[in-house]
Amino acid sequence: MRSTLITVFVVLAGCAPVGPEFARPDAPVNPAWLNAELKQFDTDVAELAHWWTRLEDPVLDRLIATAHRQNNNIKLAGLRVLEAQASLGIATGARFPQTQVLSGSATAVGASESNANTTAGDLNFTQYGLNANFAWEIDFWGRFRRGIEAADASLLASIAGFDEAMLLLTAQVADTYIVIRSTEEQLRLARQNLVLQQRSFDIVQVLFRNGASSELDALQARTLLLSTEAAIPGLETALRQAKNALSVLLGMPPSGVDELLNGEGHLPILPDRIRVGIPANIVRQRPDVRRAELQALAQNAAVGIAETDLYPSFSLSGSLGLAAAGNTDTTRTGDSGPGELFRAESLTYSAGPSFVWPFLNYGRIRNNIRVQDARLQQALIQYREVVIQAALEVENSMAALAGTQAQDKILADTVRVAERSAQLSLLRYQEGFADYQRVLDAQQALFTQQQRYASNRGNVVRNFIGIYRSLGGGWQSSQPRQYVDEGTREQMEDRSNWGDLLDNPPQPNE
């Protein structure tokens, strides 16, 4: 009878879990990019792994490698993966007997001789007990299997979060590096213009002192000179702030990173064509899309867990122990100590099934199911929104790159024209064929156009970075993911027993 009952329990425990089965929601994407026909884009499969190496800048390569090792947000994301892995272990353990307790006791008891009904028997004795208790709620309706499903999805979502942090860090380091190089270029041009305008001012001063020019020309020249000089502190501040931001991304306090930057450099040159693939690929490439899907999967399991509360829960429980009592009167003879505990007559046991069914719950269970189902629907819609936003980011980045590249050619011509205009205006002024206002206008236009050109060149590279960030590049690697560095690993192992969790970090199949 007992074996039959246990067999029934085990068979029922293998039934399919209640609740909805998860199906990946449809991804609303276009069949092709809107800007795919432009000459700088190629719809072949995007080259996402180590995309920054296409800029052929060794300094940038070194900075990104350093950030991947040292950035604190990456370390936090890695530790969240380990936390989720341990939580999965807790969920997995819930399928087995939930209570497994070994207990023991030794209690001295003394009764009052003046109390009623205590005149017979031993008034002073010691009780001994040794018990093993267990309780096992059978997973009839799949509560624990759904819990494992949710925990597993949460683990995979945390890995996607780690990948997303890696992606964002890579893009941020590259973007900040380009801001530094662009600002350095703007600062260099500002100082060049300051030298040019100082030379013009010196010429006007000489002419004014010799009576060949008016005081107004000298004052205007001085005004332009001071205006350009005033722009330099602002550029120096922006450069310092960008370097400080880069320090933090590298996992360092704001400090000098000039040694890592290897002095002043130049903006890298973009490759002629960029592989962007097709919109459907972002579902597989972008970690935030993958994370949104896994969060929906975990919430789907939560609906199933809530539904199990509608049904009775069945458990097996039991106890096996030894119990004995001995008197504490030393004048009496016989074995009255702990040895009594280990005699066959001291054996106690109990075992049997039980069930709990909260059938009168006043709608609480049903409403909890509705709450979880509403959250599931939110997660499914959020997944679709993440996909749409991902496609939007790619489209915007492609349009921005095409636009800034078109501007780049125009601004390059504008700078060349402005340089020639500044040269001719100063020459004609010195020869007496033009007033000084033309010199001022030409030099002001030159400074403005040079600054625009340098800023736009930086934006071209930043939009290139934006394309790869929006496509989901920067986290892929041929090497297994390393969630903690060696120093962190040693510190955690010294503090706690992590078993093989640190030796075998999860590596999901992409």
Stockholm file with secondary structure:
# STOCKHOLM 1.0

chainA/1-510         MRSTLITVFVVLAGCAPVGPEFARPDAPVNPAWLNAELKQFDTDVAELAHWWTRLEDPVLDRLIATAHRQNNNIKLAGLRVLEAQASLGIATGARFPQTQVLSGSATAVGASESNANTTAGDLNFTQYGLNANFAWEIDFWGRFRRGIEAADASLLASIAGFDEAMLLLTAQVADTYIVIRSTEEQLRLARQNLVLQQRSFDIVQVLFRNGASSELDALQARTLLLSTEAAIPGLETALRQAKNALSVLLGMPPSGVDELLNGEGHLPILPDRIRVGIPANIVRQRPDVRRAELQALAQNAAVGIAETDLYPSFSLSGSLGLAAAGNTDTTRTGDSGPGELFRAESLTYSAGPSFVWPFLNYGRIRNNIRVQDARLQQALIQYREVVIQAALEVENSMAALAGTQAQDKILADTVRVAERSAQLSLLRYQEGFADYQRVLDAQQALFTQQQRYASNRGNVVRNFIGIYRSLGGGWQSSQPRQYVDEGTREQMEDRSNWGDLLDNPPQPNE
#=GR chainA/1-510 SS CHHHHHHHHHHHHTSCCSSCCCCCCCCCCCSSCTTTTSTTEECSCCCCTTGGGGGCCHHHHHHHHHHHHHCHHHHHHHHHHHHHHHHHHHHHHTTSCSEEEEEEEEEEEECCTTSTTCSSSCSEEEEEEEEEEEEEECCSSSHHHHHHHHHHHHHHHHHHHHHHHHHHHHHHHHHHHHHHHHHHHHHHHHHHHHHHHHHHHHHHHHHHHTTSSCHHHHHHHHHHHHHHHHHHHHHHHHHHHHHHHHHHHTTSCSCCCHHHHTSSCCCCCCCSCEECCCGGGHHHHCHHHHHHHHHHHHHHHHHHHHHGGGSCEEEEEEEEEEEEEEECCTTSCSCCSGGGGGSGGGEEEEEEEEEECCCCCTTHHHHHHHHHHHHHHHHHHHHHHHHHHHHHHHHHHHHHHHHHHHHHHHHHHHHHHHHHHHHHHHHHHHTTSSCHHHHHHHHHHHHHHHHHHHHHHHHHHHHHHHHHHHHTCSSCCSSCCCCSCHHHHHHHHHHSCCTTTTTSCCCCCC
#=GC SS_cons         CHHHHHHHHHHHHTSCCSSCCCCCCCCCCCSSCTTTTSTTEECSCCCCTTGGGGGCCHHHHHHHHHHHHHCHHHHHHHHHHHHHHHHHHHHHHTTSCSEEEEEEEEEEEECCTTSTTCSSSCSEEEEEEEEEEEEEECCSSSHHHHHHHHHHHHHHHHHHHHHHHHHHHHHHHHHHHHHHHHHHHHHHHHHHHHHHHHHHHHHHHHHHHTTSSCHHHHHHHHHHHHHHHHHHHHHHHHHHHHHHHHHHHTTSCSCCCHHHHTSSCCCCCCCSCEECCCGGGHHHHCHHHHHHHHHHHHHHHHHHHHHGGGSCEEEEEEEEEEEEEEECCTTSCSCCSGGGGGSGGGEEEEEEEEEECCCCCTTHHHHHHHHHHHHHHHHHHHHHHHHHHHHHHHHHHHHHHHHHHHHHHHHHHHHHHHHHHHHHHHHHHHTTSSCHHHHHHHHHHHHHHHHHHHHHHHHHHHHHHHHHHHHTCSSCCSSCCCCSCHHHHHHHHHHSCCTTTTTSCCCCCC
//
